[in-house]
Amino acid sequence: MRTSPIKAAGSHFALIFLLGFALGTLRVIWMAPMMGEVAAVLAELPVMLAASYFAARWLTRRFDITSSGDAALMGGTAFALLMLAEAILSRALSGTGIAEWFAALFAVPGIYGLAGQIGFGVMPLLVRRGD
């Protein structure tokens, strides 16, 4: 198996997770109390999707991800890493169990965040050149 899609996935995850952690901290501490949790998530979502777009575009070129299979492997692996990190972070910061964390993904505002995370995972397929 080629390692470049996996390396690209790790880079994609790391870049977007770090940005998401910083923006999420601002959202929880500052934006949500001021405008409500749903509005804060919806304000953060386009920023995260734009960052995902630019990161995926740069990384698919940097790691020469041209086939749809490699792009799907990159995006799927990055998405899996992101979901694992989110579950661990939720447990560590709020004591939420996996079942509660998973259930919250399908309630408002979690469903908006999940939609953004899926967009993050699909982004390498949308921006790659090739095939």
N, C-alpha and C positions, 0 to 999 in steps of 0.2 A: 504494500500500500504506500502511496506517495505521502510524504509527511507534510508537504506544503499546505494542504487544506486544513490539517489539524493545527499547524503553527498559526495559520491565518485566523482560525477560529479562536485560538487562545488570545491572540492579539485583539481581535474584534471584541471578544468578551471583556478583556481587561480595560480597553479604552472606554467602552460604553458603560461598564459597571462602575468605573471610577467617576465618570461624569454623573451617572444616575445616583450614586451614593451622595455626591456633593449636592446635586439638585434636590434629591429626596430629603436631605437634612434641612435645606432651606424651605422646602415645601411643608414639612412637618412642623418646624419651629416658627416659621414666619408666615408663609402663605395660607396654610389651612386655617389657622386661627383668625386670619384677617378676612378671607373670602369663602371659607368652607372647604371641606376636603374634596368634594367632587370638582369644584371650580379649580382648585389648586392642581389636581391631577390633570385636568383638561388643559390647563395652561402649560404644564410641564411636557405633555405628550408631544406636541409638534417640535419642541426643541430636541427631545430625545430621538424622534424619528429623523430629523434633519441630521443630527450627529451620526446616527446609524448609517444614513445614506452616504455621507462623506467618508466615514471610516471604512465602510464596506467597499466603496469605490476605490479608495486609496489602497486598501489591503488586497483586493482582488488583482489589482495591477502589480503591486509589489511582490506578491507571491505567485503571480502568473496563473491565477484561477480563471480558466477560460471555458472549461466544460461545465455543463449543467450539473453533472454528477459531483464534480469537485466543489462547485458553488453550493449545492445542497448539503454536502458533507460539512463544509465550512459553516453554513448557517445553522444546520441542525445541531452540530457540536457546540457552537457558540450559544445557541438557545438552551441546550441542556445544561451547560455550565452556568448560565445566567439563572435558570430556575433552581438549580442546586444551591447556588450562592444565596438567592433570595430566601429559600427555605431555611438555610442555616442562619442567615442574618435575622430572619423573623424569630427564630427560636432563641437566638442569643440575646437579642435586644428587647423582645417583649415576652419571651417565655411561651409563645404560641406554639402549639403542637402542629405536626405536619397536617393532620386532618383539618384543623381550624384554618391553617394557612391556605390549604388547597380550596376549602369551601369559600374563603374570602375572595379568591380569584374570580368566582362566578357571581359575586354580588357587586353592586355599585358601591364604591368606585373601582373595585378590584378588576372588574371586567374591562374597564378602559385601559388600565395598566397592562392586563393580559393581552389585549389587542395590540398595544404598542410593543410588547415583548415578542409577539408573533411577527409583527412587522420587522422588528430587529432581526429575527431569525431568517426571514424570507429575503431580506435586503441583498445578500450576496447574489442570489439568483436574479434579482432585478437589475443589478448594476454591472454584472460581469460582461466582458466582451468575449465572444467566441461562439462555438457551435455553428 
